[in-house]
Amino acid sequence: MPKTKKGPVQSPVMYSQPNNNILYVMMGVITLFLIFITVKMFSLEKRINSGSADGTAVAQQESPISVPNLKKYAKELGLNTGKFNKCLDSGEKKTLVDKDAAYGTALGVQGTPGFFINGQFLAGAFPFQFFKEIIDRQLAGTSSSECTSYSEELQKYCSDPQNIAFNPAPKQVDVSNMIPTGAKNGKITILEFSDFECPFCIRALPTVKQVLSEYKNDVTLYLKQFPLTQIHPQALKAAEASLCAADQGKFWKWHDKIFNLEAQGQAQ
């Protein structure tokens, strides 16, 4: 029989070899990609920890009420900066600030702003209408220590024991040796406990100004320091600075300047 000519016998290995090569290439690409991603992640983490995600150093924005800025404002207000700086750096006013805060705590103040309007307590940055109702009743002689004597809006804040933001039962408050603003010997005395770094105090400032404007012959305002140091790290020195400014007769000018700058969110 004639022999049948056979074609070359191809080893199975010849068919599998191209597949293995592709697999090796793919594994190599994946490995390089993983290495690249790992390097990028470490690099990004390092840049973030150093201050910025794009690799450039970014300085933390300085607070408007940092000590250097407080000293700058003293100069702008025409204070004797030598005396002011010495007063602020020595911490000599801290005792008075602590005394104010302790007094506020004894009266039941827990946060800022807190207002005692002829002894009636209003806690928070309430709109003008709430102040107006309380003041008008006091001027008309219809003030009451009973929550139900007030509008439904105010009753919301004195009827719920878990949400007492208005306490109509008046307390005796001491404003002796304090610097007033507004009416001289006004029929209405407002004692405010405030924090120079408190956003709600900043929010309340226009309302307080409106009260003083619309009751310019009736309302006398006093302020005591109540810095919430656990959440406002700059508030204590700002409070001390206000008392250093008070020594030079510019407490309220200082107060207004700082709060206006805080409201603008800018450091001068």
Secondary structure, DSSP 4 states (H G I P E B T S, - for coil): -PPPPPPPPPPHHHHHHHHHHHHHHHHHHHHHHHHHHHHHHHHHHHHHHHT-TTSS--PPPPPTTSHHHHHHHHHHTT--HHHHHHHHHHTTTHHHHHHHHHHHHHHT--SSSEEEETTEEEES---HHHHHHHHHHHHHT---S-GGGS-HHHHTTTS-TT---EE-S------TT---EESTT-SEEEEEEE-TT-HHHHHHHHHHHHHHHHTTTTEEEEEEE---TTT-TTHHHHHHHHHHHHTTT-HHHHHHHHHHHHHHT---
